């Protein structure tokens, strides 16, 4: 079975090569080629998953070594794959949700002239992400990591005729490069510390390595995760990335790019377990981001940007759980998978609304769409209930576990983290209820002469229905006999936390804050007409509309700061470096000019100098003898 692992990556990679290099002759069939190869990768994943289930927990990991990629002296990098329970979970999510998004894109991109190229980029995205999660060493993971960055750049800027899309693509690419520097430094530190960057030897040797080195590696890995998973302080690109086609947003937010950071931290769990300071940094980043993203989501009128703030917040929950160590790793991945279902469904639902509303994204121009788009309303509604943690749906099972684990941290830290997670749940209920009410309820707020809302074609609604089913049932299935925790335990390890609150108390508190958040949104947006133009609002509201001033902060601190630093360095270069060089040159030039005057070129001058020199020597000799 291990020989099949390479096919997981090869299928979408071949699709990308065909669609991007095959030319216009593939325009008519390009979307089908891309979709079939994505589905083929999912079929291979299903076969490998079935085989894995038939083995005992300790024998499920598979390895496939293709060839030695870089054998140079003591430096050796292999092109080899590792398929265990953790990577299998990601493979099923990537190929399964990715295939549904490909199917959805057939209808969504039907009239786009560059549809073949779009599907080529989608295939490239899947191939890069699969390489990332299947690599058996950090260097090969880095190749997939950069491939994901490239594919996101191409897809976010796919409609490059729009200046906003081109700018958003560059912004995403550049911000992610900052995080990528962290991963490259971490890999270098691993090689100098362990002599290898293969997962097995590196993670096994953490117990014999100094905490300082492991902390440095852990912080660099966290920096990388912040870039890919849009966590504070590298979160500014995510909202702008909504300039890409909606299927791209669904793929980035549910199955690929933003999940990479969670995978990296969880896969590197042994490093963080042995470096408490780095682990605490992960927890802080997650807690801050889950609140940051939730607050931003409350103030957005653009439906996709409201969902982008939601993704930032939900990934924050996952990062928080991963930072809790063995008591949280499994719950971080569990929430990642359930989030993959309901967030993909929400984004595809947003795309369906846009499809029926002439690409309008402003929710203040929606209203009452449930009557015109019943399938979209029901599927989007189930995703909404799942993400707010409505009892019985997927988000209820996965998010509640993270909140319990946060309280189980113990002491003051546990109360702070648990309180932040509960507050995030309340805000999530508020902003998602706001999205639901402004889009599907109330009076219609569009111009009937220009817009004619209608349901989307089946190629779009069928994937939405499948994802809605996952949004409802996945979390419950995972929780039966702790099936998901048991599945991941051989890879991530698991410890039962001891929360000061009972499971019943935590669940009750979560439901209460959910009702408070949803009720407040209903009072503000359900009982009152939604104005066509957003009111000025409070200082916090105005800041949230501008992403809590993240771009302003980056501009003042990084852009302006960089400009001032550059000017200072230029001044020092001119005044000190150039001054020293030019001063030395001037001194030598003046000295050589004076020495040059002694060389007149006249024989009589040289004869006089020789005579004078001889006279001095004779005088000196006589003087010495006399003495």
C-alpha positions in Angstrom: 0.0 0.0 0.0 2.9 2.4 0.7 3.5 2.5 -3.1 0.2 4.4 -3.5 1.2 7.3 -1.3 3.0 9.1 -4.2 -0.2 8.9 -6.3 -1.9 11.2 -3.8 0.4 14.0 -4.8 1.0 12.9 -8.4 -2.7 13.0 -9.5 -3.3 16.7 -8.9 0.3 17.5 -9.9 -0.3 15.9 -13.3 -3.5 17.8 -13.6 -1.8 21.1 -12.9 0.9 20.3 -15.5 -1.6 19.3 -18.2 -3.9 22.3 -17.6 -1.2 24.9 -17.4 1.0 23.6 -20.2 -1.6 22.0 -22.5 -2.7 25.2 -24.1 -6.1 26.2 -25.5 -6.9 22.7 -26.9 -7.9 21.8 -23.3 -10.2 24.7 -22.7 -13.4 22.7 -23.2 -12.4 19.8 -21.0 -10.0 21.4 -18.6 -12.4 21.8 -15.7 -13.4 18.1 -16.0 -9.7 17.0 -16.1 -8.9 19.0 -13.0 -11.9 17.8 -11.1 -11.5 14.1 -12.1 -7.8 14.1 -11.0 -8.8 15.7 -7.6 -11.4 13.0 -7.2 -8.9 10.4 -8.2 -6.6 11.6 -5.4 -9.5 11.3 -2.9 -10.2 7.8 -4.1 -6.6 6.8 -3.5 -6.9 8.4 0.0 -10.1 6.4 0.7 -8.3 3.1 -0.3 -5.3 3.9 2.0 -7.7 4.9 4.8 -9.6 1.7 4.6 -6.3 -0.3 4.7 -5.2 1.7 7.7 -8.4 1.0 9.6 -7.7 -2.7 9.2 -4.4 -2.5 11.1 -3.6 -2.1 14.7 -2.9 1.4 16.0 0.8 0.8 16.2 1.2 -0.6 12.7 -0.7 2.0 10.7 2.1 4.3 9.7 3.4 3.9 6.1 6.6 5.2 4.5 7.6 5.5 0.9 11.1 6.5 -0.1 11.3 7.6 -3.7 14.9 8.7 -4.0 17.7 10.7 -2.4 17.0 14.3 -3.3 20.2 16.0 -2.2 23.0 13.7 -1.1 26.1 15.9 -0.5 28.7 14.7 2.0 27.0 14.6 5.4 24.0 16.5 4.1 21.2 14.2 2.9 17.7 15.1 1.9 15.3 12.4 0.8 12.1 12.6 -1.2 10.1 10.4 1.0 6.6 10.3 2.3 5.1 9.4 5.7 1.4 8.5 6.0 0.2 8.1 9.6 -3.0 8.9 11.4 -2.3 12.7 11.5 -1.3 13.0 7.8 -4.2 10.7 6.8 -6.6 13.0 8.5 -5.3 16.0 6.5 -5.2 14.0 3.3 -8.9 13.1 3.6 -9.8 16.7 4.4 -7.7 18.2 1.6 -8.8 15.8 -1.1 -12.4 15.4 0.0 -13.3 19.0 0.6 -11.0 20.0 -2.3 -12.9 17.7 -4.7 -16.2 19.2 -3.6 -14.8 22.7 -4.3 -13.6 21.6 -7.7 -17.1 20.4 -8.5 -18.6 23.6 -7.2 -16.2 25.6 -9.3 -17.5 24.0 -12.5 -20.7 26.0 -12.2 -19.2 29.1 -10.4 -16.5 29.6 -13.1 -18.7 28.6 -16.0 -18.4 31.8 -17.9 -14.8 32.7 -17.1 -12.6 32.7 -20.2 -9.6 31.4 -18.1 -11.4 28.5 -16.5 -8.8 25.9 -17.6 -6.0 27.9 -15.9 -8.1 28.3 -12.8 -8.5 24.6 -12.4 -4.8 24.1 -13.1 -4.1 26.4 -10.1 -6.6 24.5 -8.0 -4.8 21.3 -8.8 -1.5 22.9 -8.0 -2.8 24.0 -4.6 -4.0 20.5 -3.7 -0.7 19.0 -4.8 1.4 21.4 -2.8 -0.7 21.0 0.3 -0.6 17.2 0.0 3.2 17.3 -0.3 3.3 19.5 2.8 1.4 17.0 5.0 2.9 13.8 3.5 6.6 14.8 3.7 8.6 12.8 6.2 11.1 15.6 6.8 11.0 19.4 7.4 12.9 20.2 4.2 10.4 18.5 2.0 7.6 20.0 4.0 9.2 23.4 3.2 8.9 22.6 -0.5 5.2 22.0 -0.1 5.0 25.1 2.2 6.4 27.3 -0.5 4.2 25.6 -3.2 1.1 26.5 -1.1 2.3 30.1 -1.0 2.8 30.2 -4.8 -0.6 28.7 -5.5 -2.3 31.1 -3.1 -0.7 34.0 -4.9 -1.9 32.8 -8.3 -5.4 32.1 -7.1 -5.9 35.2 -4.9 -4.8 37.3 -7.9 -6.6 35.3 -10.5 -8.7 38.2 -11.5 -5.5 40.3 -11.9 -7.3 42.8 -14.1 -8.7 44.2 -10.8 -6.0 46.3 -9.1 -7.4 45.2 -5.7 -6.9 41.5 -6.5 -3.4 42.0 -7.8 -2.5 44.0 -4.6 -4.1 41.4 -2.3 -2.1 38.6 -4.0 1.1 40.5 -3.5 0.2 41.3 0.1 -0.5 37.6 0.9 2.7 36.6 -0.8 4.9 39.1 1.1 3.4 38.6 4.5 3.8 34.9 4.2 7.4 35.3 3.2 8.0 36.8 6.7 6.7 33.6 8.2 8.6 31.5 5.8 11.8 33.0 7.0 10.9 31.5 10.4 10.5 28.0 9.0 13.8 28.2 7.1 15.7 29.3 10.2 14.0 26.6 12.2 15.2 24.0 9.6 18.8 25.3 9.8 18.7 25.2 13.6 17.5 21.6 13.4 20.3 20.5 11.1 23.0 22.2 13.2 21.5 20.7 16.4 20.4 17.2 15.3 22.4 16.7 12.1 19.1 15.9 10.3 15.7 17.4 9.6 13.7 14.1 9.3 10.7 14.0 11.6 11.7 10.8 13.4 15.2 11.6 14.5 14.5 15.2 15.3 11.4 14.6 17.4 13.0 11.6 19.2 16.1 13.6 20.2 14.2 16.5 21.9 14.6 14.9 25.3 18.4 15.2 25.1 18.6 18.8 23.7 18.9 22.0 25.6 15.7 23.9 26.3 17.2 27.1 24.8 17.8 25.6 21.4 14.3 24.0 21.4 12.7 27.3 22.4 14.5 29.0 19.5 13.3 26.3 17.1 9.8 26.4 18.5 9.5 30.2 18.2 10.6 30.1 14.6 8.1 27.4 13.8 5.4 29.5 15.5 6.4 32.5 13.3 5.9 30.3 10.2 2.5 29.1 11.5 1.4 32.7 12.1 2.1 33.5 8.5 0.3 30.6 6.9 -2.6 30.4 9.4 -3.1 34.2 9.5 -2.4 34.6 13.2 -1.4 37.7 15.1 0.9 39.5 14.1 0.9 38.1 10.5 -2.9 38.1 10.0 -3.3 41.2 7.8 -3.4 39.3 4.4 -6.4 37.1 5.1 -9.2 39.7 4.7 -7.7 41.0 1.4 -7.4 37.5 0.1 -11.2 37.6 -0.4 -10.5 39.4 -3.7 -10.0 35.9 -5.3 -12.9 33.9 -6.7 -15.1 32.4 -3.9 -14.0 28.8 -4.4 -10.4 30.0 -3.7 -11.6 31.4 -0.4 -13.3 28.1 0.5 -10.2 26.2 -0.3 -7.8 28.5 1.6 -10.0 28.7 4.7 -11.3 25.1 4.9 -8.8 22.6 3.5 -5.5 24.0 2.6 -3.4 27.1 3.4 -4.6 28.3 6.9 -4.6 24.7 8.3 -0.9 24.4 7.5 0.2 26.2 10.6 -1.9 24.0 12.9 -0.4 20.9 11.2 3.1 22.2 11.7 2.7 22.9 15.4 0.9 19.6 16.0 3.5 17.6 14.0 6.3 19.3 16.0 4.5 18.6 19.3 7.6 17.0 20.9 9.6 20.2 20.3 7.0 22.4 22.0 6.4 19.9 24.9 10.1 20.2 25.7 10.1 24.0 25.3 7.5 25.5 27.7 8.2 29.1 26.8 7.6 28.4 23.1 4.5 26.5 24.0 3.2 29.4 26.0 3.8 31.7 23.1 1.6 29.4 21.0 -1.2 29.6 23.5 -1.0 33.4 23.7 -1.0 33.8 20.0 -4.1 31.6 19.7 -6.0 33.3 22.5 -5.3 36.8 21.1 -6.1 35.8 17.6 -9.4 34.1 18.4 -10.7 37.3 19.9 -9.0 39.6 17.3 -10.7 37.8 14.4 -14.1 37.6 16.1 -14.1 41.3 16.8 -13.2 42.1 13.2 -15.9 39.8 11.9 -18.5 41.7 13.9 -18.0 44.9 11.9 -17.7 43.7 8.3 -20.6 44.3 5.8 -18.8 42.3 3.1 -20.0 38.7 3.6 -16.7 37.1 2.6 -14.7 39.4 4.8 -17.0 38.6 7.8 -16.3 34.9 7.1 -12.6 35.7 6.8 -12.6 37.2 10.3 -14.4 34.1 11.4 -11.7 31.9 10.0 -9.0 33.9 11.7 -10.8 33.4 15.0 -11.5 29.7 14.6 -7.9 28.9 13.6 -7.0 30.8 16.8 -9.0 28.2 18.7 -7.0 25.5 17.0 -3.7 27.2 17.7 -4.7 27.7 21.4 -5.6 24.0 21.7 -2.3 23.0 20.0 -0.4 25.2 22.5 -2.0 23.3 25.4 0.1 20.3 24.5 -1.1 16.6 24.8 -4.4 17.7 26.4 -5.2 19.8 23.3 -3.5 18.4 20.2 -6.3 16.0 19.3 -9.0 18.6 19.9 -7.1 21.1 17.7 -7.2 18.7 14.8 -10.8 17.6 15.5 -12.0 21.3 15.3 -9.8 21.7 12.2 -11.7 18.9 10.5 -15.2 20.0 11.6 -14.3 23.5 10.7 -13.3 22.3 7.2 -16.9 21.1 6.7 -18.8 24.1 7.9 -16.4 26.8 6.8 -16.2 25.4 3.3 -20.1 25.2 3.3 -20.3 28.8 4.5 -18.0 30.1 1.9 -19.6 28.2 -0.9 -23.0 29.4 0.4 -21.6 33.0 0.2 -20.5 32.3 -3.3 -24.0 31.0 -4.1 -25.5 34.2 -2.7 -23.1 36.3 -4.8 -24.0 34.2 -7.9 -27.7 35.0 -7.4 -27.0 38.7 -6.6 -24.8 39.7 -9.5 -21.6 39.4 -7.4 -22.8 41.8 -4.8 -21.0 41.2 -1.5 -22.5 43.9 0.7 -24.9 42.3 3.1 -26.7 45.6 3.6 -28.0 45.1 0.0 -29.3 41.6 0.7 -32.3 40.7 3.0 -35.0 38.1 2.7 -33.0 35.8 0.4 -34.3 32.6 2.1 -37.4 32.8 -0.1 -35.4 33.0 -3.3 -32.5 30.6 -2.5 -34.0 27.9 -0.3 -31.1 25.3 -0.7 -28.5 27.9 -0.1 -30.4 29.1 3.0 -30.7 25.7 4.5 -27.1 24.6 3.9 -25.7 28.0 5.0 -28.0 27.9 8.0 -26.7 24.5 9.1 -23.1 25.7 8.7 -24.1 28.7 10.8 -25.5 26.5 13.6 -22.4 24.3 13.5 -19.9 27.2 13.8 -21.7 28.9 16.7 -21.6 25.5 18.5 -25.3 24.8 18.5 -25.9 21.6 20.6 -25.7 18.4 18.6 -23.9 19.9 15.5 -20.2 19.5 14.7 -18.9 22.7 16.2 -20.6 21.9 19.5 -18.4 18.8 20.0 -15.1 20.2 18.8 -15.1 23.7 20.2 -16.5 22.7 23.6 -13.5 20.3 23.9 -11.1 23.1 23.3 -12.9 25.3 25.9 -12.7 22.5 28.4 -9.0 21.9 27.7 -8.3 25.7 28.1 -9.8 25.6 31.6 -7.8 22.4 32.3 -4.6 24.4 31.9 -5.0 25.1 35.5 -4.4 28.1 37.8 -4.9 31.6 36.7 -3.7 30.8 33.2 -6.6 28.3 32.9 -9.2 30.8 34.0 -7.9 33.4 31.6 -7.7 31.1 28.6 -11.0 29.5 29.3 -12.6 32.9 29.7 -11.1 34.1 26.4 -12.4 31.0 24.7 -15.9 31.5 26.2 -15.9 35.2 25.2 -14.8 34.2 21.7 -17.8 31.8 21.5 -20.2 34.6 22.5 -18.8 36.9 19.9 -18.9 34.1 17.3 -22.6 33.7 17.9 -23.1 37.4 17.6 -21.3 38.0 14.3 -22.6 34.8 12.6 -26.2 35.5 13.6 -25.6 39.0 12.2 -24.5 37.5 8.9 -27.5 35.2 8.9 -30.1 37.9 9.6 -28.7 40.5 7.2 -28.5 38.0 4.4 -31.6 35.8 4.6 -34.1 37.6 6.8 -35.8 40.9 7.0 -37.0 43.0 4.1 -35.2 42.9 0.7 -32.8 45.7 0.2 -31.8 45.3 -3.4 -33.0 47.1 -6.5 -35.4 44.6 -8.3 -34.7 46.4 -11.6 -31.0 45.4 -11.4 -30.9 42.2 -9.3 -32.9 39.0 -9.7 -32.0 36.5 -6.9 -32.1 32.9 -7.9 -30.9 29.5 -6.7 -27.6 28.2 -8.0 -27.2 25.3 -10.4 -26.8 21.7 -9.0 -23.0 21.7 -9.6 -22.9 24.3 -6.9 -25.7 23.2 -4.6 -24.8 19.5 -4.4 -21.3 20.2 -2.8 -23.0 22.6 -0.4 -25.5 19.8 0.6 -22.7 17.3 1.2 -20.7 19.8 3.3 -23.9 20.6 5.3 -24.3 16.9 6.1 -20.7 17.0 7.5 -21.4 20.1 9.4 -24.2 18.3 11.2 -22.9 14.9 11.8 -19.0 14.9 11.8 -18.4 16.1 15.3 -20.9 13.7 16.8 -19.4 10.7 15.0 -15.9 11.7 16.1 -17.0 11.9 19.7 -18.5 8.4 19.9 -16.2 6.5 22.3 -13.7 9.3 21.8 -13.0 7.8 18.4 -11.1 10.8 17.0 -8.9 11.1 20.1 -8.1 7.4 20.0 -7.3 7.7 16.3 -4.7 10.4 16.7 -3.3 9.3 20.1 -0.4 7.1 18.6 0.9 10.2 16.8 0.1 13.2 19.0 -0.2 11.5 22.4 -3.1 12.5 24.7 -3.5 13.4 28.3 -6.7 14.0 30.2 -6.9 17.5 31.6 -8.4 18.3 35.0 -10.7 21.3 34.6 -11.9 23.2 37.6 -15.3 23.1 35.9 -17.2 19.9 35.2 -18.0 19.0 31.6 -21.7 19.9 32.3 -20.8 23.3 33.7 -18.6 24.1 30.7 -21.3 23.0 28.3 -23.9 25.0 30.1 -21.7 28.1 30.1 -21.0 27.7 26.4 -24.7 27.4 25.6 -25.5 30.5 27.7 -22.9 32.7 26.0 -24.1 31.3 22.6 -27.7 32.4 23.4 -26.5 35.8 24.7 -24.4 36.5 21.6 -27.2 35.4 19.2 -29.8 37.2 21.2 -27.9 40.5 21.1 -27.5 40.1 17.3 -31.2 39.5 16.9 -32.0 42.6 19.0 -29.7 44.8 16.8 -30.4 43.3 13.4 -33.5 41.2 13.6 -35.9 43.5 15.3 -34.8 46.7 13.6 -34.4 47.6 9.9 -30.9 47.3 8.5 -29.8 50.8 7.2 -28.5 50.9 3.7 -25.4 52.7 5.0 -23.6 51.6 8.1 -23.8 54.1 10.9 -20.7 55.7 12.2 -20.6 53.5 15.3 -18.3 53.5 18.3 -14.5 53.9 18.3 -14.2 50.1 18.5 -16.6 49.5 15.6 -14.7 51.9 13.4 -11.4 50.3 14.3 -12.9 46.8 13.6 -14.0 48.0 10.2 -10.4 48.7 9.5 -9.3 45.3 10.8 -8.4 46.8 14.3 -5.9 49.0 12.5 -3.6 46.1 11.6 -2.7 47.7 8.3 -2.2 51.1 9.9 0.1 49.5 12.5 2.0 47.7 9.8 2.3 50.9 7.8 3.5 53.0 10.7 5.8 50.5 12.4 7.1 48.5 9.4 6.7 50.6 6.3 7.4 54.0 7.9 9.9 52.4 10.3 11.6 50.7 7.4 11.8 54.0 5.5 13.4 55.8 8.5 15.8 52.9 9.1 16.8 53.0 5.4 17.4 56.7 5.5 19.4 56.4 8.7 21.5 53.6 7.1 22.0 55.7 3.9 23.1 58.7 6.0 25.6 56.5 8.0 26.8 55.0 4.8 27.5 58.4 3.3 28.9 60.1 6.4 30.8 57.3 8.0 31.6 54.5 5.5 31.9 56.8 2.5 33.6 59.4 4.6 36.2 57.0 5.9 36.9 55.6 2.4 36.9 59.0 0.7 39.0 60.5 3.6 41.6 57.8 3.2 41.7 58.2 -0.5 42.1 62.0 -0.2 44.9 61.6 2.4 46.8 59.1 0.2 46.2 61.4 -2.8 47.6 64.4 -1.0 50.6 62.5 0.2 51.3 61.0 -3.2 51.0 64.5 -4.7 53.7 65.8 -2.4 55.9 62.9 -2.9 55.5 63.2 -6.6 57.1 66.7 -6.4 60.4 65.0 -5.5 60.4 63.3 -8.9 61.2 66.2 -11.2 62.8 64.2 -14.1 65.9 66.4 -14.4 69.3 64.6 -14.2 70.9 67.6 -12.5 68.4 67.5 -9.7 69.0 63.8 -9.1 72.8 64.4 -9.2 72.5 67.1 -6.6 70.3 64.8 -4.4 72.9 62.0 -4.8 75.7 64.4 -3.9 73.7 65.7 -0.9 73.0 62.2 0.2 76.6 61.2 -0.1 77.7 64.2 1.9 75.3 63.4 4.7 76.6 59.8 4.8 80.2 61.0 5.0 79.4 63.5 7.7 77.6 60.9 9.7 80.5 58.4 9.3 83.1 60.9 10.5 80.9 62.0 13.4 80.5 58.4 14.5 84.3 57.8 14.4 85.0 61.0 16.3 82.6 59.9 19.0 
